[in-house]
Amino acid sequence: MYELDAAITHAINSLAGASAAVDFLMIWASAIGVPLLVLAVAGQWWQRNARTQTRHVLIATGFSFLAGLALNQLILLFVHRMRPYDAGLTHLIVAPSMDFSFPSDHATAVFAIAAAFLLHGFHRRGLVFLAAALLIAFSRVYIGTHYFSDVLGGAATGVIAAILVRILYREGSKLDRLLTSIW
């Protein structure tokens, strides 16, 4: 299985350096993709048509984001995977990271956002977030900082977090009414 993961990782990362414009896009997507998606979610709070249901989804998205990253921290207690550039597999085109490789926090964060919108029936927005999530996850392998399986693992923890939040955080609950009524 490692051989397949390494082959896919190497194939994606081998595209780096062929085009300065694509390299720039991938570095940019990797560096500011997560903050942009967070701003895109948060900015919807103040939309004129931000009904209680929309606000519920925005809060659930925030909870999914945080739960996914918390789940990653639990995984990191047991899994200490070295980065692919430290293993000599990829050519890194950004500054190195000092933490472990699996799972990808970037992938977790953006897939949690996309999954939360999709699970709550906001399909158009969810598909836009999903497209952005795919680009960001791809960029993490392209720039050489993650194995392909790292972003798959991150995507899985993001989706699992969104499912758990969908089950546990109920629309119309006392907590939901309190949070959706904030300013």
N, C-alpha and C positions, 0 to 999 in steps of 0.2 A: 504494500500500500504506500509505503514511503516513496518508492521509486516513481509511482504515478504522480504523487503530490509534488515531488521534486521536479519531475518533467514538466508538469503544467506550470509550476512556479517559474522555472527557468525559461520556458517558452514565452510567458507573458513578460517577464523581466528583460528578455533579450530584445524586445521592441524598443526599450529605452535607448536613447542616443541616436535613433534613426531620424528623428525630426525634432528640431528645437521647439517648434510650436506645440507638438503633442507632449513633449517633456514638460513644457511650461504648464499646459493644461492639467496634466496629471499631478505635478507638484502642487499646483494651486488647489485642485480638488482635494488632495490629501491634506493640505495645510488648513484650508478654511472651509471645507465642505461641511464639517460638523457644526461649527458655529453659525454658518449661514442657514442650515436647516433648523437649528434651534431658534434663530431669529424669525424664520419663516413661520414656525409654529407659534411662538410667543406673540408675534405681530397680529395674529388673528384674534387675539383676545379683545382688541379694541375696534374691530370692524363694526360698522354700523349695524350689520345684520347678525352679530354674534349672539345667537340665542343661547338659552340655557343648555340645550343639547350640544351645540358647538363647543361651549365652554367645558362641558363634561368631557368631551373628546380631547380637548387641549390638556386638561388636567390629567386624564388617563395617559396621554402621550408622555407627559412629564414624568409620571410615576413609572411608566414602562422604561423610559430612558434611564432613570435612576436605578430601577430594579435590575435591569440588564447589566449595568456597570457594577452593581453590587454582586451579582452572580459571578461576573468575571473575577472579582477579587477573591471570592471563595475558590474558584477553579485555580487561580494562581497560587493558592496555598499548597496545592498538590502537583501542579504541572509547571515545570520550569524549562520550557522549550527555548533553546537558543535561537536567535534571529538567523534568517537564511544567509545574510551577508557574513555573519560570524562563522557560519559553516562553509563559507566559500562558494555558495550556490548562486548568489545574486550579486549584481553590481549595484551598489547603493548610490543614488543620485541626490540624496539629501543627507542632512546630518544624522548620525547614528542615534538610536534610542537606547536608553540604559535599562529598560525593563524587559521582561520576557515576552516572547512572541505570541503565545497562544493563551486565550483567544484575542482577536483584534478588537480593541475597545472602539475604534472608529466604526467597524462593521456592526458591532453590537448597538451602538448609539443610533446609527442611521436606519438599521433594519427594525429596531424597536419603534422608531417614529413611524416608518412606513406601515408596519404591521398594526400599530395602534389605530391608525386611520382606516386601514382596510377592515380590521375586525369590528369597527364601530359603524361600518356602512358608508364611510366617506370615500367612496371608490375613486372618484376623479382625483381628489387630493392625494389619496393613498398611492395611486399609480404614479403620480408626479414624484412623490417622495421615494417610491420604489426605484424609479429610474435614476434619481440622484444617488440613492443608496448603492445601486449596482455600479455606477461610475466611481463613487468614492471607494468602494471595496476593491474594484479593479485597480484603482490608482495605487492602493497600498501594496499590491503585488508588483505592479509596474515599476514603482520607484525603488523596489528591492527591500522593503522593510518587513514584509510578511510572506509566509508561505501561503499558497492557495487555501490549504486546509485551515489556516488561521482565520481567514475571512469567512470561510464557511462555518467554522465554530462560532465566530462572533455573530454572524447572521442568525444562527440557531439560538444563541443565548438571548439575542434581541427579540426574536419571535416568541420564545418561551416566556420571557418577561411580559411581553404584551398580552399573551394568552392568560397568564396568571392575573395580571391587572384587570383584564376584561372580566374574569370570573369573580374577583374579590372586590373590585371597586364598582359599586352598583349606582347607576343613574337614579337620582331622586332620593338617595339615602340622606340621612341627616348631615353627614360629612360633605356629601356632594352639594347639597343645597347651600351649606355654609361657604364652600370654596367657590362655587359658581356665582355667588352673589358679590364677591369681592370686586369692588370698583368696576 
